[in-house]
Structures are given as structure tokens and as C-alpha cells.
Amino acid sequence: MTAGLSPFKCSMSDVDLVALAKHGDRQAFKQLYLTHHQWVYGLALRLCGQTTLAEDITQECFILVWQKLPQFRGESQFSTWLHRICVNQALGSMRKQQSFWARFIPMDKQAEPYSSDTEYQGIDKLLVRLPERARIVFVLYAIEGYPHEEIAHLLGIALGTSKTQYHRAKQLLQEML
């Protein structure tokens, strides 16, 4: 066992793991990562539609969580706090990538999202075929449960635009089925 790291069982709660990780316990943070990384990756993939970008977002998210962990006050569940960080990180990363590539690739050219041989099934395969804004609004509203007001604020769009994009995504998904 490495000096300075406290021993703990893998069955510890997020509350206990966060308390240890806040004090620099890397093993506790590793357990938080192992517990939540697949869920964070899934959310990032649904939002961005690209496996490599979702992997980057997941990594950046956990780096940010490690850096901000001392600021976590425990007023909500750790998973709620992590969810907010993930959504914000995903949206920020997508904006950065879009503005970078917009200098080189005309906006009417769309890269093909992850390949059809991926392990994701059902709705996830269809979600990546949606236009980006419609996909983001659909995921945030229908899957993650955000109200349209909050989605509009997060994306910097009008409330009506959020509702329109959601309606558009639903129609496109129904056509795909």
C-alpha cells in the first residue's frame, strides 16, 4: 500500500469517498472515477455524438472534478454535482471544437458520427444522426430531465428555440423509426 493513502473498502458511499478524496486520497478518487466514468462517458457521447470527443470530455470532466473537489460542499449528491460539471464541460468542449473546425471545414459538411459497429444500441444510434442542436436539446430535456428554461440558458438560445429544437428532434427520431 502506498504511504499517505487511507485504506477503504470498495463498498464505501460517494459521501465517504468524496470526504477522503477532498483530503488528497487518490485511491478514493479512483474509486469515484471507476463508479461514475461510464455514466459520464455515456452522457458526453449522447451530447456530442462522437466517441473520441466523448472520451476527451470524460477525461477533462474528471480532471475538473479533481481540481474542484475541495469546493464541493455536499449540499447535493455528488452525482448531481458531477452531472452539472459533465454537462457544462461537454457543451464547452463542443463549442471550442466547433469554433476551431469552422475555420477549416465549411459548416454544411458534417463528419460522420461514430461507426455503426459500435457497441451502443437503440436510441443512442439514432441520436447521433440528429443535427447537433436538436440532439443536445433532446438529450438534456427528454433524457436528463432539464426544463426548457435551463436548456435555453445553458445554450444561450431563446426558450422557444429550445422547444422547437426538441420538437424537431422528436419528429426526426420518429421518421428514423
C-alpha positions as CSV (number, residue, x, y, z in Angstrom):
1,M,0.0,0.0,0.0
2,T,1.3,3.5,-0.9
3,A,2.1,5.7,2.1
4,G,-0.3,8.5,2.8
5,L,-3.3,6.8,1.3
6,S,-6.0,5.6,3.6
7,P,-7.4,2.1,3.2
8,F,-11.0,1.7,2.4
9,K,-13.5,-0.8,1.1
10,C,-14.8,-0.5,-2.4
11,S,-18.3,-0.5,-0.9
12,M,-17.9,2.9,0.5
13,S,-20.5,5.5,-0.3
14,D,-19.8,8.5,-2.5
15,V,-20.1,10.7,0.6
16,D,-17.2,8.8,2.3
17,L,-15.1,8.6,-0.9
18,V,-15.6,12.4,-1.5
19,A,-14.5,13.2,2.0
20,L,-11.3,11.1,1.6
21,A,-10.6,12.5,-1.9
22,K,-11.0,16.0,-0.7
23,H,-8.0,15.4,1.6
24,G,-5.9,14.1,-1.3
25,D,-6.7,10.4,-1.2
26,R,-6.1,9.3,-4.8
27,Q,-7.4,5.8,-4.2
28,A,-10.8,7.3,-3.1
29,F,-10.9,9.5,-6.1
30,K,-10.0,6.5,-8.3
31,Q,-13.0,4.7,-6.8
32,L,-15.2,7.7,-7.6
33,Y,-13.9,7.6,-11.1
34,L,-14.5,3.9,-11.5
35,T,-18.0,4.2,-10.2
36,H,-19.0,7.1,-12.4
37,H,-16.9,7.2,-15.6
38,Q,-19.1,5.1,-17.8
39,W,-22.1,7.2,-16.9
40,V,-20.2,10.4,-17.6
41,Y,-18.9,9.0,-20.9
42,G,-22.5,7.9,-21.9
43,L,-23.8,11.4,-21.2
44,A,-21.0,13.0,-23.1
45,L,-21.5,10.7,-26.1
46,R,-25.2,11.4,-26.2
47,L,-24.5,15.2,-26.2
48,C,-21.6,15.3,-28.7
49,G,-22.2,12.2,-30.8
50,Q,-18.5,11.4,-31.3
51,T,-16.6,8.7,-29.4
52,T,-13.3,10.5,-29.4
53,L,-14.7,13.8,-28.3
54,A,-16.8,12.0,-25.6
55,E,-13.6,10.3,-24.3
56,D,-11.9,13.7,-24.2
57,I,-14.8,15.3,-22.4
58,T,-14.9,12.4,-19.9
59,Q,-11.2,12.9,-19.2
60,E,-11.5,16.7,-18.9
61,C,-14.5,16.3,-16.7
62,F,-12.7,14.2,-14.1
63,I,-9.7,16.4,-14.2
64,L,-12.0,19.3,-13.4
65,V,-13.7,17.3,-10.7
66,W,-10.4,16.6,-9.0
67,Q,-9.5,20.3,-9.2
68,K,-12.9,21.5,-7.9
69,L,-13.5,18.7,-5.3
70,P,-12.5,21.0,-2.4
71,Q,-15.3,23.3,-3.5
72,F,-17.9,20.6,-3.3
73,R,-20.0,21.4,-0.2
74,G,-22.2,18.3,-0.1
75,E,-25.4,20.3,-0.3
76,S,-26.5,18.0,-3.1
77,Q,-25.5,14.4,-4.0
78,F,-22.1,14.0,-5.6
79,S,-23.7,12.5,-8.7
80,T,-25.8,15.7,-9.1
81,W,-22.7,17.9,-8.8
82,L,-20.8,15.6,-11.2
83,H,-23.7,15.7,-13.7
84,R,-23.7,19.6,-13.8
85,I,-19.9,19.6,-14.4
86,C,-20.2,17.0,-17.1
87,V,-22.9,18.9,-19.0
88,N,-21.1,22.2,-18.8
89,Q,-17.8,20.5,-19.8
90,A,-19.4,18.8,-22.8
91,L,-21.1,21.9,-24.0
92,G,-17.9,24.0,-23.6
93,S,-15.8,21.4,-25.4
94,M,-18.3,21.2,-28.2
95,R,-18.3,25.0,-28.6
96,K,-14.5,25.0,-28.7
97,Q,-14.3,22.2,-31.2
98,Q,-16.9,23.8,-33.4
99,S,-15.2,27.2,-33.5
100,F,-11.8,25.6,-34.2
101,W,-13.0,23.4,-37.1
102,A,-15.3,26.1,-38.5
103,R,-12.1,27.8,-39.7
104,F,-11.2,24.8,-41.9
105,I,-14.4,23.0,-42.8
106,P,-17.5,24.6,-44.3
107,M,-20.5,24.3,-41.9
108,D,-22.5,22.3,-44.5
109,K,-20.0,19.4,-44.3
110,Q,-20.8,17.1,-41.3
111,A,-18.4,14.5,-40.1
112,E,-20.0,11.1,-39.8
113,P,-20.5,10.3,-36.1
114,Y,-19.3,7.0,-34.6
115,S,-19.5,4.0,-36.8
116,S,-22.4,1.6,-36.9
117,D,-20.3,-1.2,-35.5
118,T,-20.2,0.5,-32.1
119,E,-21.5,-1.3,-29.0
120,Y,-24.2,1.3,-28.4
121,Q,-27.7,0.2,-29.3
122,G,-31.2,1.6,-29.8
123,I,-31.8,5.3,-29.3
124,D,-28.1,6.2,-29.0
125,K,-27.5,5.1,-32.6
126,L,-30.3,7.3,-33.7
127,L,-29.4,10.3,-31.5
128,V,-26.0,10.8,-33.2
129,R,-27.8,11.2,-36.5
130,L,-29.7,14.2,-35.3
131,P,-28.5,17.7,-36.0
132,E,-26.2,18.9,-33.2
133,R,-28.5,21.5,-31.6
134,A,-31.6,19.2,-31.8
135,R,-29.6,16.3,-30.3
136,I,-28.4,18.4,-27.4
137,V,-31.8,19.8,-26.6
138,F,-33.4,16.3,-26.9
139,V,-30.8,14.7,-24.6
140,L,-31.0,17.5,-22.0
141,Y,-34.8,17.6,-22.0
142,A,-36.0,14.1,-22.7
143,I,-33.2,12.0,-21.2
144,E,-31.6,14.2,-18.5
145,G,-34.8,16.0,-17.4
146,Y,-33.7,19.6,-17.7
147,P,-36.5,22.2,-18.1
148,H,-36.5,24.2,-21.4
149,E,-35.8,27.4,-19.4
150,E,-32.5,25.9,-18.2
151,I,-31.6,24.4,-21.6
152,A,-32.1,27.8,-23.2
153,H,-29.9,29.4,-20.6
154,L,-27.1,26.8,-20.9
155,L,-27.1,27.0,-24.7
156,G,-27.7,30.8,-25.0
157,I,-30.8,30.4,-27.0
158,A,-34.4,31.6,-26.7
159,L,-36.9,29.4,-24.8
160,G,-39.0,29.0,-27.9
161,T,-35.9,27.8,-29.8
162,S,-35.3,25.1,-27.2
163,K,-38.9,23.9,-27.5
164,T,-38.7,24.0,-31.3
165,Q,-35.4,22.0,-31.4
166,Y,-36.9,19.4,-29.1
167,H,-40.0,19.1,-31.3
168,R,-37.7,18.8,-34.4
169,A,-35.6,16.1,-32.7
170,K,-38.8,14.1,-31.8
171,Q,-40.0,14.3,-35.4
172,L,-36.7,13.3,-36.9
173,L,-36.4,10.3,-34.4
174,Q,-40.0,9.2,-35.3
175,E,-39.1,9.3,-39.0
176,M,-35.9,7.2,-38.3
177,L,-38.0,4.6,-36.6
